[in-house]
Amino acid sequence: MNPQHTATKRVSAIKYAIRDVVKFAKDLEAKGNAITYLNIGDPVKFDFDTPKHLKSAVCKAVKEGENWYGASEGIPELREAICRKEKRSNGIDLVPEDIVVTAGVSEGILLTMAALIERGDELLVPGPTYPPYTSYSKFFGGNPISYRTIEEEGWQPDIADIESKISTKTKGIVLINPNNPCGAVYDPKTVAEITELADQNDLIVLSDEIYDRIVYEEQFSSTARVAKDSSIIGLNGFSKVYLATGWRVGYLYFHDLDGKLDEIKEGVKKQARIRLCANTPIQKAAIVALNGPQEHIQQMVTKLRKRRDYAWKRLNQIEGITCTKPKGAFYLFPKVHGVGQQWKTDLEFVLEVLRETGVLFVHGSGFCETYGARHFRSVFLPSIKTLAHAFDLLEQFMIAKKS
Ligand SMILES: Cc1ncc(COP(=O)(O)O)c(C=O)c1O
């Protein structure tokens, strides 16, 4: 190929299994096959609608002329509302200067990684993890190192494994709590142990808490609340809890008592300025989301709990599949015992299930080659009727493969 036409090596590091598998389903759909998509964690694509008052707030903002470029770090009123929300829900003390409003947590991850990761730096990420943490750290020349989370203990982080993987090159530790893809809600004692390790080694903790209010049994404890005086970059947003995935609004906060994060914070703010600002009318509606009625959250969690219970039970009834019970978010991460024998890889398993049943899952190695292999991820967002149909097909598939 003409060298002028080659793409950078950087972009070859980008993988996002959750959407990368869609092309296989689209090919089958084009040939007339019906597909049940259980790959993407978008509640709004199922029967969870964006609350009416929030839809009206966007329309009102546009009609009233709130269509200008806003402050790069976010509209001040929204940053104030975020401080109040983090205090109310998660017990964290923040001031508006600690907040940067982003185009979803996705942009928050990108801005953080760009300010944090230098060539050769290591970042400890949960194994399995939400893929952008590995992809973006590689994109900036870093080495993501997966630490074990323990399946038999509901995918809680393995402290000894984290400790053994801290090196002179380690820059930080990522926590995703509640967790995507495993559905774990971390024990506050475990979170405290991780932040102590981070403090002892002068590491920064990145805490992704986008599912903070989608928990089924355990109380969720925010990392900054548990750690109190560690240096923490928190990531949160509106996609899941406020049922507004397509709005693309989220935020970062810097919980930092001794100024350790000042340079990184400024690095993030510089990037915020060069990309001008997040979407203004949506930020106006995000203020209404935080300050207005919250009833939809409990309703959503109640509906999801029933679906979680059904899906978890059904999957464990299928021979050759076992699954730990998710405690938060809306994902299941079952193990397929035949991977390594009947199927060479979990990707091969997922693609064969897709071809033969029309149900699309995501292969576990797409979340971590080491700790996610031999698993797959399914959402439990659809109605019980749709879940029943998908798991009936999966069950028939597994029975047919046995004989
Ligand atoms: C853990 C986690 N972080 C971030 C995101 C992306 O969120 P946003 O829609 O705010 O970009 C997701 C989406 O699935 C997620 O699961």
The ligand as a Gaussian input file, in Angstrom:
#p B3LYP/6-31G(d) Opt

LIG

0 1
 C      -18.502000       0.910000      32.713000
 C      -18.913000       1.819000      31.621000
 N      -18.329000       3.022000      31.499000
 C      -18.671000       3.880000      30.514000
 C      -19.635000       3.551000      29.578000
 C      -19.962000       4.535000      28.493000
 O      -20.868000       5.453000      28.974000
 P      -21.371000       6.752000      28.188000
 O      -22.628000       6.386000      27.489000
 O      -21.589000       7.758000      29.272000
 O      -20.286000       7.150000      27.245000
 C      -20.287000       2.323000      29.662000
 C      -21.294000       1.933000      28.659000
 O      -21.708000       0.819000      28.528000
 C      -19.912000       1.438000      30.709000
 O      -20.499000       0.250000      30.840000

